[in-house]
Amino acid sequence: MEVDGTVRTLPPARAALIAAGVAIQVTIPQPATTASVLFSTEFVSPPPASLTVFDLTPLARALIVECSQWGDGQVSLDAYADSMFRALAKATWALSQRPSPAHMLIGRSDEVRRALALTTERLGGDPRFVDVAAEVGVAARTLARRFEHELGMTWRAALRRLRVLAAIEQLAGTDHSVTRIAMDVGYSSLSAFRSAFRDLTGHTASEYRSGFD
């Protein structure tokens, strides 16, 4: 999901709280089943941010399932339905205060965006910054300054984050082992992968995957 220059992943067991009227570009790389709940601002207060991705709790998932029995065409809600939707809204707004760290800025300049695209294409190999800069058509020193200015991180830090985000997508979309996923996204050391994954998400890859169930 892309909005306001930031890309966020939305694997299973995660949810997005999106403000009304916000234009969002969504890319779905594989078949998926989704559920959406639309809240009127007359029913709840507006979300605190235009887009927030967060982890669902078992309670929130159960409330979504319970609320799914009332369709779009239903004009009024009985007292029970009203209480369920209010409980879901309260849980959702509270969870959105703890957003998922699985996001990546996409940069403002064409050069940084192109560099990120090239880096993403080569995650499984051994991309080199000087090669990326040469293909983008700017000096490595210039591109390094733009990464710091536009993303607030070095290219090496961006590579590390992109690899973890790619691993999250594989954890959600495949049954591959954690070791295989680590190798697929470019890590030759499982310990280095574990460290990078925990630094970004606060969990091990296995713990993160268990949250999809």
C-alpha positions as CSV (number, residue, x, y, z in Angstrom):
1,M,0.0,0.0,0.0
2,E,1.4,3.4,-1.0
3,V,0.3,6.7,0.3
4,D,2.1,10.0,1.0
5,G,5.5,8.7,-0.3
6,T,5.5,5.7,2.0
7,V,5.0,2.0,1.1
8,R,3.7,-0.3,3.7
9,T,3.2,-4.1,3.5
10,L,-0.1,-5.6,4.7
11,P,0.4,-9.3,5.2
12,P,-2.2,-11.6,6.9
13,A,-3.2,-10.7,10.4
14,R,-2.5,-7.1,9.8
15,A,-5.0,-4.3,9.1
16,A,-5.0,-0.8,7.8
17,L,-7.0,2.2,9.1
18,I,-7.5,4.6,6.2
19,A,-9.0,8.0,6.5
20,A,-11.9,8.9,4.1
21,G,-10.9,10.6,0.9
22,V,-7.3,9.4,1.0
23,A,-5.9,8.2,-2.4
24,I,-4.1,4.9,-1.9
25,Q,-2.3,2.7,-4.5
26,V,-2.6,-1.0,-3.6
27,T,-0.6,-3.8,-5.2
28,I,-1.7,-7.3,-4.5
29,P,1.0,-9.8,-5.7
30,Q,-1.0,-12.9,-5.0
31,P,-4.7,-13.9,-4.6
32,A,-6.1,-12.7,-1.2
33,T,-9.3,-12.6,0.7
34,T,-9.9,-9.3,2.4
35,A,-12.5,-7.7,4.7
36,S,-13.4,-4.0,4.9
37,V,-15.4,-2.1,7.4
38,L,-16.5,1.5,6.6
39,F,-17.1,3.9,9.5
40,S,-19.0,7.1,9.2
41,T,-17.3,10.1,10.9
42,E,-20.8,10.6,12.5
43,F,-20.3,7.3,14.2
44,V,-16.6,7.6,15.2
45,S,-14.0,10.3,15.3
46,P,-11.7,10.6,12.2
47,P,-8.5,8.5,12.3
48,P,-5.4,10.2,13.7
49,A,-3.4,9.6,10.5
50,S,-4.3,9.2,6.8
51,L,-3.0,5.5,6.8
52,T,-1.9,3.3,9.6
53,V,-1.0,-0.4,9.3
54,F,-1.1,-2.4,12.6
55,D,-1.2,-5.9,14.0
56,L,-4.6,-7.3,14.6
57,T,-5.4,-8.9,18.0
58,P,-7.6,-12.0,18.3
59,L,-10.3,-9.8,19.8
60,A,-10.2,-7.4,16.8
61,R,-10.3,-10.3,14.3
62,A,-13.3,-11.8,16.2
63,L,-15.1,-8.5,16.1
64,I,-14.5,-8.2,12.3
65,V,-16.0,-11.6,11.8
66,E,-19.0,-10.8,14.0
67,C,-19.6,-7.5,12.2
68,S,-19.4,-9.1,8.8
69,Q,-23.0,-10.4,9.1
70,W,-24.3,-6.9,8.6
71,G,-24.0,-5.9,4.9
72,D,-23.6,-2.6,3.1
73,G,-27.2,-2.2,2.3
74,Q,-28.4,-2.3,5.9
75,V,-29.5,1.1,6.8
76,S,-30.1,0.7,10.6
77,L,-28.4,-1.4,13.3
78,D,-30.0,-2.9,16.3
79,A,-28.5,-2.4,19.7
80,Y,-26.3,-5.5,19.5
81,A,-25.0,-4.6,16.1
82,D,-24.3,-1.1,17.2
83,S,-22.4,-2.3,20.2
84,M,-20.3,-4.6,18.1
85,F,-19.3,-1.9,15.6
86,R,-18.5,0.5,18.4
87,A,-16.3,-2.1,20.1
88,L,-14.5,-2.8,16.8
89,A,-14.0,1.0,16.2
90,K,-12.6,1.4,19.7
91,A,-10.3,-1.6,19.4
92,T,-9.1,-0.5,15.9
93,W,-8.4,3.1,16.9
94,A,-6.5,1.9,20.0
95,L,-4.4,-0.6,17.9
96,S,-3.6,2.1,15.4
97,Q,-1.7,3.9,18.1
98,R,0.9,1.1,17.8
99,P,1.6,1.1,14.0
100,S,3.6,-1.7,12.4
101,P,7.2,-0.7,11.5
102,A,7.0,-2.6,8.2
103,H,7.1,0.4,5.9
104,M,9.5,2.0,3.5
105,L,9.7,5.6,2.3
106,I,9.9,5.7,-1.5
107,G,11.8,9.0,-1.9
108,R,10.9,12.1,-3.8
109,S,13.4,12.3,-6.6
110,D,13.5,10.0,-9.6
111,E,17.0,9.0,-8.8
112,V,16.3,7.7,-5.3
113,R,13.1,5.9,-6.5
114,R,15.0,4.3,-9.3
115,A,17.8,3.3,-7.0
116,L,15.3,1.7,-4.6
117,A,13.7,-0.2,-7.5
118,L,17.1,-1.5,-8.7
119,T,18.0,-2.5,-5.2
120,T,14.7,-4.3,-4.7
121,E,15.2,-6.3,-7.9
122,R,18.6,-7.5,-6.7
123,L,17.9,-8.3,-3.0
124,G,18.7,-12.0,-3.5
125,G,22.1,-11.3,-4.9
126,D,24.8,-8.9,-3.7
127,P,23.9,-5.4,-4.9
128,R,26.6,-2.8,-4.7
129,F,25.9,0.8,-4.2
130,V,28.4,2.1,-6.7
131,D,26.7,-0.1,-9.4
132,V,23.3,1.2,-8.5
133,A,24.5,4.8,-8.6
134,A,26.1,4.2,-12.0
135,E,22.9,2.8,-13.4
136,V,20.9,5.6,-12.0
137,G,23.3,8.1,-13.6
138,V,24.6,10.0,-10.6
139,A,27.8,10.0,-8.6
140,A,27.7,7.6,-5.6
141,R,28.4,10.5,-3.2
142,T,25.5,12.5,-4.7
143,L,23.1,9.5,-4.4
144,A,24.3,8.9,-0.8
145,R,23.4,12.4,0.1
146,R,19.9,12.1,-1.4
147,F,19.3,8.9,0.5
148,E,20.1,10.6,3.7
149,H,18.1,13.7,2.8
150,E,15.0,12.0,1.4
151,L,14.8,8.8,3.4
152,G,16.7,9.6,6.5
153,M,18.9,6.5,6.1
154,T,21.8,5.2,4.2
155,W,21.5,3.0,1.2
156,R,22.8,0.1,3.3
157,A,20.1,0.7,5.9
158,A,17.5,0.8,3.1
159,L,18.8,-2.5,1.7
160,R,18.5,-4.1,5.1
161,R,14.9,-2.9,5.5
162,L,13.9,-3.9,2.0
163,R,15.2,-7.4,2.7
164,V,13.2,-7.7,5.9
165,L,10.0,-6.4,4.1
166,A,10.6,-9.0,1.3
167,A,11.0,-11.7,4.0
168,I,7.7,-10.6,5.6
169,E,5.9,-11.1,2.2
170,Q,7.4,-14.6,1.9
171,L,6.5,-15.5,5.5
172,A,2.9,-14.5,4.7
173,G,2.6,-16.0,1.2
174,T,4.7,-19.2,1.3
175,D,5.4,-22.1,3.6
176,H,9.1,-21.8,3.0
177,S,11.4,-22.3,6.0
178,V,12.8,-19.3,7.7
179,T,16.3,-20.3,6.5
180,R,15.3,-20.5,2.9
181,I,13.5,-17.1,3.1
182,A,16.7,-15.6,4.7
183,M,18.7,-16.9,1.8
184,D,16.1,-15.8,-0.8
185,V,16.3,-12.2,0.3
186,G,20.0,-12.1,0.3
187,Y,21.3,-13.2,3.7
188,S,24.1,-15.7,3.8
189,S,24.1,-15.7,7.6
190,L,20.9,-16.7,9.5
191,S,22.1,-14.9,12.6
192,A,22.4,-11.6,10.6
193,F,18.9,-12.2,9.2
194,R,17.5,-12.8,12.7
195,S,19.1,-9.7,14.0
196,A,17.8,-7.5,11.1
197,F,14.3,-9.0,11.4
198,R,14.1,-8.5,15.2
199,D,15.5,-4.9,14.9
200,L,12.7,-3.9,12.6
201,T,9.7,-5.9,13.9
202,G,10.6,-6.6,17.5
203,H,9.9,-10.3,16.8
204,T,11.6,-13.3,15.3
205,A,10.5,-14.4,11.9
206,S,8.8,-17.5,13.4
207,E,6.9,-15.4,15.9
208,Y,5.8,-12.9,13.2
209,R,4.6,-15.8,11.0
210,S,2.6,-17.3,13.9
211,G,0.6,-14.1,14.1
212,F,-0.9,-14.8,10.6
213,D,-2.8,-17.8,12.0
